[in-house]
């Protein structure tokens, strides 16, 4: 997480504290993000979409041509969630 080209993007909660965050890392001409998390009390308010928009803008400005994410399928709702945001499955790896 301390590698050059890596950072956390965050959304502060209106009442203070952290609302949402995501880890981003540039890997050559590809962007990677993981650990996207939203405070359960703040979910269903568009924060994930706002982070995805910020991720895309961040890597587009860095000249990246693709965006990668690893999704842990233990949370069965996540593949469908990311598909609704325009991501497509390109492979699988064991947990």
C-alpha positions, 0 to 999 in steps of 0.5 A: 500500500505504500508503493509509488502510484498507490493511494486511498480515495475517501469520502468523509462522513457529513457528521465527521469520520469516514464514510467510504474508501477505496485503495487504488494503484497504478500498474503501468498503463492499467489501474487497479482498485480494491477494498472498496468499502462504505460504512453500512449506515451510509450505504445505498446513498450513491457513495460507491458510484461516487468512488467508482467515478473518482477512480475512473477519473483518477486513472484516466488522468494518469493515462491508464487504458484499463481498470482492474479489480479483484472481487471476493465472491464470498459476498455473493452480491458483489459480482452483480453490483460491479456488473451494474457499474459496467465491469465484466468478469475476465477471469477467476482465481481461488480464494 
